[in-house]
Amino acid sequence: MAKAAFIAAPNQRTAYINANVLDGTEGMEPLEGYAVVVEGQRIVEVAPTGEADFAGCELVDLKGAYLLPGLINMHVHLAGNGKPQKKQRDNEALVKKVMANGFTRAIAYRLVAEYARLELHSGVTTIRTVGGLGDFDTRVRDAGAAGKLDAPRILAANQGISVPGGHMAGSVAIAARSIPEALAQVDVARSQGADLIKLMITGGVLDAKEKGTPGELKMDPAMVRAVCDRAHELGFTVAAHVESTEGVRVALEGGVDSIEHGAAPTDQIMGLFKKNGPFLCTTISPALPYALFDRSVSCASEVEQYNGNMVFEGIIANSKAALEQGVPVALGNDVGCPWIAQYDFWRELRYFEKYVGVSRSFALHTATLRNAQLAGVGDVTGSIEVGKDADMIVVDANPLDDLCALRAPRHVIHRGRFIAKPNVKRNAVVDRELDKFL
């Protein structure tokens, strides 16, 4: 298992000097020639390099490189590697085999830990997991926070809640056959120290067997409401996988706190968003290969391509409507789906710019400070600001000129830990095909 990078001592001072700082705020512009002073894991000063206090500091001269907040990925499945598939696999059977004994579980845990390391080394310093294997996500969260392995800050749901025949049932979600079984899983999540609850309310692109049926409603509205009520009583927020307009309506009426993915909006849907106050977590990445790739590349069936395009367009339309009507929007990339690797969150920002039409500064703001605020950790991370944790990345070019500058950070700093040479092994086939749509 990968060992953690250097852990900053509580009183250690490091100054990152001669940087062009992008602070993560909306409408940010580079602060040229700035220094950021870190003591332990926290930022204690942000000032022009010639005015900062470097007493007792180790100096890291960035020589005009760009220093910005670490990215925050709001929709992650740490159990997947994103490897393209020629045909669908039986995830339930695979997970059953993997979790069958202590030896195979240990191997699976190491893979999950490695995928967390990839997220961090790619410049993602906080992730929100929304369906995983057993209690692995909270275990990796705690080991990373203790400095035992390289991992981003993790807000973990562990296993989600689905229904028999529902989305990811039996793999990264349990198949609850009744409301009591669903509520029992909320209690399990509580006992594991989870941070949020995940519901799989509808099917997805690969669940649909006919054209025009992605996002088929799977979970009874009464179960949605019961889980939300129980979760809220315990202080949890509830994230909901939804890929149809009907599913969004059921989720919003049931009391969820975030819609993951989304679907073609209606006036009723947007009214429920504004009335009930949840946010939309946009995920453009996972549907793109099914919608836009040639089927000889994606290996998608005609039905999967049709439904992939339907979901792709619905997610984009939902995101545009949300932004126009003042509904908060977060960004995640549903990492673990085919073609979506653990190191590739930066692409989601570029898709947000290209397909939704936001500015590069707004995309970067959303993936840093806005995501932090919506995840409930905006007082800790998300911007380069005195008092916050030193969660930062260094890139060679200005991402406000081209978001592709985020592809390979030169350095990553997380909770004051300095990773001088991030180690990310990329998949050349995935990069080649996805780069066509940047």
Secondary structure, DSSP 8 states (H G I E B T S, - for coil): ---------TT-EEEEEEEEE---STT---EEEEEEEEETTEEEEEEETTTS--TTEEEEE-TT-EEEE-EEEEEE-TT------SS---HHHHHHHHTSSHHHHHHHHHHHHHHHHHHHHTTEEEEEE-S-STTHHHHHHHHHHTTSS---EEE---SEEE-TTSTTBTTTEEE-SSHHHHHHHHHHHHHTT-SEEEEE-B--GGG--STT-TT-B-S-HHHHHHHHHHHHHTT-EEEEEE-SHHHHHHHHHHT-SEEEE-----HHHHHHHHHH--EEEE--TTTHHHHHS-HHHH---HHHHHHHHHHHHHHHHHHHHHHHTT--EEE---BTSTT--TT-THHHHHHIIIII---HHHHHHIIIIIHHHHHT-TTTSSS--TTSB--EEEESS-TTT-GGGGSS-SEEEETTEEESS------HHHHHHHGGG-
